[in-house]
Amino acid sequence: MEIELSRRALRLAIAAATGVVVVLGVAAELTAHLAPGAVRRDLLTLLSLSFEGNLPTWYASTILALCGGLLALIAVGARADRPRWWLLSAGFFYISFDESVGIHEAVDALFENTGGLFYFGWVIPAAAIVALLGVLYLPFLRRLPAPSRRRFLVAGILYVLGALVLELPLGVWTERAGPDNLIYAAIDLCEESLELIGASLFLVALVDHLAAPGDALTIRVGAGVGADDRPEARPDARPDARADPSDR
């Protein structure tokens, strides 16, 4: 079975959905701090990027799960680096699950005595894992087609900047002033927005990586093929040399 989709339409849909979620979340949070009482508490809880178990959380978890699914599709048809594609897929499914459940927040209980930049203790093991994966995946990145490599790097940098790096100043500020203030909200909004944008860009990059040249993305169920795994036409290919002499 084949499913054909327009890459242009997919990009626009992902960009529009991400933009709506980010704008609504920022508007709800800023209104709550700058005009208290103007936004109903239940509406703020539904839309805010700072809350868990709401629309932005569901959207982020869905985007990450879709990334995991596309990575699995690439892994199925990969001729090279298949274990690395599968590891990426598993990692994104885990991050999607964590986005919904908040496993990383439970890890904070193991780092009760940390403070300052490491106020949120989960960033310590997370930073170690990101650094290790960065080293392990350098050869993998070099082997990718240049367009995919650039897109993956940009998306990854934005996501890590939001999910991990900005958590450091957020921890410093939380320890000093607590979470119920505009500065905390501003840092958190930047953090969550960068996560959503990075994940969305990675999803678009995976779509482009899977697609053949042109606008259409064709998904063959049971035969996922990544851009670097497609067979290339052999320049020496020619008609059968044993053709009928009369045809020469």
QUICORLIN-V268885 format. One record per residue. N is the residue number from 0. RES is the residue in three letters. PHI is phi in whole degrees, -180 to 180 (999 if undefined). BURIAL is # if it has 9 or more other ideal C-beta (glycine too) atoms within 8 Angstrom, else .. Layout:
# QUICORLIN-V268885
N,RES,PHI,BURIAL + N,RES,PHI,BURIAL
This chain:
# QUICORLIN-V268885
0,MET,999,. + 1,GLU,-117,. + 2,ILE,-121,. + 3,GLU,-109,. + 4,LEU,-128,# + 5,SER,-86,. + 6,ARG,-63,# + 7,ARG,-62,. + 8,ALA,-66,. + 9,LEU,-64,# + 10,ARG,-59,# + 11,LEU,-63,. + 12,ALA,-65,. + 13,ILE,-66,# + 14,ALA,-63,# + 15,ALA,-66,. + 16,ALA,-64,# + 17,THR,-64,# + 18,GLY,-61,. + 19,VAL,-64,. + 20,VAL,-62,# + 21,VAL,-67,# + 22,VAL,-63,. + 23,LEU,-63,# + 24,GLY,-65,# + 25,VAL,-64,# + 26,ALA,-61,# + 27,ALA,-64,# + 28,GLU,-69,# + 29,LEU,-66,# + 30,THR,-63,# + 31,ALA,-63,# + 32,HIS,-90,# + 33,LEU,-90,. + 34,ALA,-136,. + 35,PRO,-54,. + 36,GLY,91,. + 37,ALA,-76,. + 38,VAL,-118,# + 39,ARG,-62,. + 40,ARG,-60,. + 41,ASP,-67,. + 42,LEU,-71,# + 43,LEU,-61,# + 44,THR,-62,# + 45,LEU,-72,. + 46,LEU,-104,# + 47,SER,-63,# + 48,LEU,-74,# + 49,SER,-87,# + 50,PHE,-95,# + 51,GLU,-107,. + 52,GLY,64,. + 53,ASN,-131,# + 54,LEU,-60,# + 55,PRO,-60,# + 56,THR,-64,# + 57,TRP,-62,# + 58,TYR,-65,# + 59,ALA,-62,# + 60,SER,-62,# + 61,THR,-66,# + 62,ILE,-60,# + 63,LEU,-65,# + 64,ALA,-66,# + 65,LEU,-64,# + 66,CYS,-61,# + 67,GLY,-61,# + 68,GLY,-66,# + 69,LEU,-67,# + 70,LEU,-63,# + 71,ALA,-65,# + 72,LEU,-63,# + 73,ILE,-65,# + 74,ALA,-62,# + 75,VAL,-59,# + 76,GLY,-100,# + 77,ALA,-72,# + 78,ARG,-96,. + 79,ALA,-130,. + 80,ASP,60,. + 81,ARG,-58,# + 82,PRO,-60,. + 83,ARG,-70,# + 84,TRP,-63,# + 85,TRP,-65,# + 86,LEU,-65,. + 87,LEU,-62,# + 88,SER,-61,# + 89,ALA,-61,# + 90,GLY,-62,# + 91,PHE,-72,# + 92,PHE,-65,# + 93,TYR,-66,. + 94,ILE,-62,# + 95,SER,-61,# + 96,PHE,-64,# + 97,ASP,-64,# + 98,GLU,-59,# + 99,SER,-82,# + 100,VAL,-97,. + 101,GLY,81,# + 102,ILE,-61,. + 103,HIS,-61,# + 104,GLU,-71,. + 105,ALA,-68,. + 106,VAL,-66,# + 107,ASP,-56,# + 108,ALA,-62,. + 109,LEU,-83,. + 110,PHE,-128,# + 111,GLU,-68,. + 112,ASN,-98,. + 113,THR,-86,# + 114,GLY,-155,. + 115,GLY,65,. + 116,LEU,-60,. + 117,PHE,-107,# + 118,TYR,-59,# + 119,PHE,-90,# + 120,GLY,-63,# + 121,TRP,-64,# + 122,VAL,-67,# + 123,ILE,-67,# + 124,PRO,-66,. + 125,ALA,-64,# + 126,ALA,-64,# + 127,ALA,-64,. + 128,ILE,-66,. + 129,VAL,-63,# + 130,ALA,-64,. + 131,LEU,-64,. + 132,LEU,-65,# + 133,GLY,-60,. + 134,VAL,-69,. + 135,LEU,-65,. + 136,TYR,-97,# + 137,LEU,-60,. + 138,PRO,-61,. + 139,PHE,-59,# + 140,LEU,-64,# + 141,ARG,-64,. + 142,ARG,-83,. + 143,LEU,-71,# + 144,PRO,-58,. + 145,ALA,-54,. + 146,PRO,-61,. + 147,SER,-65,# + 148,ARG,-60,# + 149,ARG,-63,. + 150,ARG,-66,# + 151,PHE,-63,# + 152,LEU,-65,# + 153,VAL,-61,# + 154,ALA,-63,# + 155,GLY,-65,# + 156,ILE,-63,# + 157,LEU,-63,# + 158,TYR,-67,# + 159,VAL,-66,# + 160,LEU,-59,# + 161,GLY,-76,# + 162,ALA,-77,# + 163,LEU,-121,# + 164,VAL,-65,. + 165,LEU,-70,# + 166,GLU,-68,# + 167,LEU,-70,# + 168,PRO,-65,# + 169,LEU,-63,# + 170,GLY,-65,# + 171,VAL,-60,# + 172,TRP,-68,# + 173,THR,-63,# + 174,GLU,-64,. + 175,ARG,-82,. + 176,ALA,-126,. + 177,GLY,83,. + 178,PRO,-93,. + 179,ASP,-96,. + 180,ASN,-158,# + 181,LEU,-68,. + 182,ILE,-63,. + 183,TYR,-58,# + 184,ALA,-61,# + 185,ALA,-65,. + 186,ILE,-64,# + 187,ASP,-65,# + 188,LEU,-64,# + 189,CYS,-62,# + 190,GLU,-61,# + 191,GLU,-68,# + 192,SER,-65,# + 193,LEU,-65,# + 194,GLU,-61,# + 195,LEU,-64,# + 196,ILE,-66,# + 197,GLY,-62,# + 198,ALA,-64,# + 199,SER,-67,# + 200,LEU,-64,# + 201,PHE,-68,# + 202,LEU,-62,# + 203,VAL,-63,# + 204,ALA,-62,# + 205,LEU,-67,# + 206,VAL,-60,# + 207,ASP,-65,# + 208,HIS,-65,# + 209,LEU,-76,# + 210,ALA,-78,# + 211,ALA,-76,. + 212,PRO,-54,. + 213,GLY,116,. + 214,ASP,-94,. + 215,ALA,-89,# + 216,LEU,-111,# + 217,THR,-106,# + 218,ILE,-106,# + 219,ARG,-100,# + 220,VAL,-64,. + 221,GLY,91,. + 222,ALA,-147,. + 223,GLY,-70,# + 224,VAL,-134,# + 225,GLY,-86,# + 226,ALA,-62,# + 227,ASP,-83,# + 228,ASP,-108,# + 229,ARG,-75,. + 230,PRO,-66,. + 231,GLU,-94,. + 232,ALA,-67,. + 233,ARG,-79,. + 234,PRO,-65,. + 235,ASP,-92,. + 236,ALA,-65,. + 237,ARG,-152,. + 238,PRO,-62,. + 239,ASP,-55,. + 240,ALA,-67,. + 241,ARG,-93,. + 242,ALA,-64,. + 243,ASP,-58,. + 244,PRO,-56,. + 245,SER,-69,. + 246,ASP,-87,. + 247,ARG,-82,.
